[in-house]
Amino acid sequence: MAYQTGMTDSLSDMIACPKCDALHRVPRVAPGEQAKCVRCGTVLMAPKEGAMTRIVMLSVTALILMVAAVFFPFLELSVQGLGTTSSVFDAVLAFSDGLMLPLSFAVAALIVVLPITRFIALIYVFAPMALGWAPARRAKDAYKLAERIRPWAMAEIFIIGVAVALVKVAGLAQVTLGPAFWAFVGLVIITMLKDNFMCRVTVWQTLNARSPS
């Protein structure tokens, strides 16, 4: 299904393609259907049945996995009979002295605080609507926050960086992956699934339609 292009009396009835900036009127799209840009074919809307409930469930699961990923052992290094175990929390504290303190704050914010904040914001936004209730107070602001920090919530980037580093370290020491590593892997998969269920245009339409006037 493709959008119709053209002008309309209200800018709230229009959407711009994120790829080519073509303006389209916003149609009604049934769950399971897609609305694509008529110029470049980019998917602009793809609502899914039961998406809100799934997003809430996945966000709650991600919060649980995040706790395990932060405090459980992440990996163990063994060299010549000597071994050490480290967690993500230990890694954050390792940079907490002297000039490295800003790096400690950056690591904690990008891989722990911001992802947790986004999960909580999404639960706050979607949970009431998934139950058929009106949106929670200031739900629009919470969703704006979740979208604003999305590029900075870098848990998945962290696990990719760790995987690259382990390839180099494996030649120097014996590496044993701990439960926190696999919790992070699960977290990345769940985050991808959650974002796949989310149609942002539909979210805003639902928030506007259900919010008290």
C-alpha positions in Angstrom: 0.0 0.0 0.0 1.4 3.4 -1.0 0.8 6.8 0.5 -0.9 9.4 -1.6 1.2 12.5 -2.1 -0.1 16.1 -2.1 -1.0 19.0 0.0 -3.6 19.1 2.8 -5.1 21.7 5.0 -3.4 20.4 8.2 0.2 19.5 8.6 -0.8 17.0 11.2 -2.4 14.9 8.4 1.0 14.7 6.6 4.2 12.8 7.0 7.6 13.1 5.4 9.5 10.1 4.1 12.7 9.8 6.2 14.7 8.8 3.1 13.6 11.2 0.4 11.5 13.8 2.3 8.4 13.3 0.0 5.2 14.4 1.7 2.3 12.0 2.1 -1.2 12.1 3.5 -1.5 9.7 6.4 -3.9 6.9 5.6 -5.5 4.3 7.8 -3.4 1.2 7.7 -4.8 -2.1 9.1 -2.6 -4.3 11.2 -0.4 -6.5 9.0 -0.4 -4.0 6.1 2.3 -1.6 5.1 2.3 1.9 3.8 5.3 2.8 1.6 6.7 5.9 0.1 5.5 6.3 -3.5 8.9 7.8 -4.5 11.5 5.5 -3.0 9.5 2.6 -1.5 10.6 3.2 2.1 8.2 1.6 4.6 6.5 4.4 6.5 3.9 2.5 8.5 3.7 -1.1 9.4 1.3 -1.7 12.3 1.2 -5.1 13.8 -1.6 -6.9 15.8 -1.0 -6.9 19.5 2.2 -4.9 19.1 1.7 -2.8 22.3 1.4 -5.9 24.5 4.5 -7.5 22.9 6.5 -4.3 23.3 5.7 -4.2 27.0 6.6 -7.8 27.5 9.8 -7.5 25.6 10.8 -4.3 27.5 10.1 -6.0 30.9 12.2 -9.0 29.8 15.0 -6.6 28.6 15.0 -4.9 32.1 15.5 -8.3 33.8 18.3 -9.2 31.4 19.9 -5.9 31.9 20.2 -6.5 35.7 21.8 -9.9 35.0 24.1 -8.4 32.4 25.4 -5.7 34.7 26.0 -7.7 37.9 26.6 -11.3 36.9 30.1 -12.4 35.8 30.7 -11.2 32.2 33.9 -13.2 31.4 36.8 -15.0 33.0 40.4 -14.7 31.9 42.9 -17.4 32.7 46.7 -17.2 32.1 49.2 -19.7 33.4 46.8 -20.9 36.1 45.9 -17.5 37.3 42.3 -16.3 36.6 40.2 -13.3 37.1 36.4 -12.8 36.7 34.9 -9.4 35.8 31.4 -8.0 35.4 30.1 -4.9 33.6 29.8 -3.2 37.0 33.4 -4.0 37.7 34.4 -2.5 34.3 32.5 0.7 35.1 34.2 1.0 38.5 37.6 0.3 36.9 37.6 3.8 35.4 36.2 5.6 38.4 39.5 7.1 39.6 41.3 10.3 38.6 41.1 11.5 35.0 39.3 8.4 33.9 36.1 9.3 35.9 34.3 10.8 32.9 34.9 7.6 30.9 33.3 5.7 33.8 30.2 7.9 33.6 30.1 7.5 29.8 30.3 3.7 30.0 27.6 3.6 32.7 25.3 6.0 30.8 25.6 4.5 27.3 25.4 0.8 28.1 23.3 0.8 31.3 21.5 4.0 32.3 20.1 5.1 28.9 18.9 1.6 27.8 17.2 1.1 31.2 15.6 4.6 31.0 14.3 3.8 27.5 12.8 0.4 28.6 11.1 2.1 31.5 9.7 4.9 29.3 8.3 2.4 26.8 6.6 0.4 29.5 5.1 3.6 30.9 3.8 4.6 27.5 2.5 1.3 26.2 1.3 -0.6 29.3 -1.8 1.4 29.9 -2.8 1.4 26.3 -2.2 -2.3 25.9 -4.8 -2.8 28.7 -7.2 -0.6 26.8 -6.8 2.4 29.1 -6.1 6.0 28.2 -2.4 6.9 27.9 -0.6 7.7 31.2 0.0 11.2 32.2 2.7 12.9 30.0 2.9 9.7 27.9 3.8 11.7 24.9 6.8 13.3 26.7 7.9 9.9 27.8 7.7 8.5 24.3 9.6 11.6 23.0 12.3 10.8 25.5 12.5 7.2 24.5 12.9 8.2 20.9 15.5 10.9 21.7 17.8 8.6 23.6 17.4 5.6 21.2 20.6 6.4 19.2 22.6 6.7 22.5 21.4 3.5 24.1 24.4 1.5 23.0 24.1 -1.9 24.7 24.2 -3.7 21.3 27.3 -1.7 20.2 29.0 -2.7 23.5 28.5 -6.4 22.8 29.8 -6.1 19.3 32.9 -4.3 20.6 33.4 -6.9 23.2 33.2 -9.7 20.6 35.9 -8.0 18.5 38.1 -7.5 21.6 37.7 -11.2 22.5 39.0 -12.3 19.2 42.3 -10.5 20.0 42.4 -11.5 23.6 41.8 -15.2 22.9 45.3 -15.6 21.6 46.8 -14.4 24.8 44.6 -16.0 27.5 41.9 -18.5 27.9 38.5 -16.8 27.8 35.4 -18.2 29.4 32.2 -16.3 28.7 30.0 -15.8 31.8 26.2 -15.6 32.1 26.2 -11.7 31.7 27.7 -12.1 28.2 24.8 -14.3 27.1 22.3 -11.9 28.9 23.7 -9.1 26.8 23.3 -11.2 23.6 19.7 -11.9 24.6 19.2 -8.2 25.3 20.4 -7.3 21.8 18.0 -9.8 20.2 15.1 -8.6 22.3 15.8 -5.0 21.5 15.7 -5.8 17.8 12.4 -7.6 18.1 10.9 -4.8 20.2 11.9 -2.2 17.6 10.6 -4.4 14.8 7.1 -4.4 16.5 7.1 -0.6 16.9 5.5 1.5 14.2 6.2 5.0 15.3 3.6 6.8 13.2 0.9 4.4 14.5 2.1 5.1 18.1 1.7 8.8 17.7 -1.7 8.3 16.1 -2.8 6.1 19.0 -1.5 8.5 21.6 -3.3 11.4 19.9 -6.5 9.5 19.5 -6.6 8.1 23.1 -5.3 11.2 25.0 -7.9 13.3 26.7 -8.7 16.4 24.7 
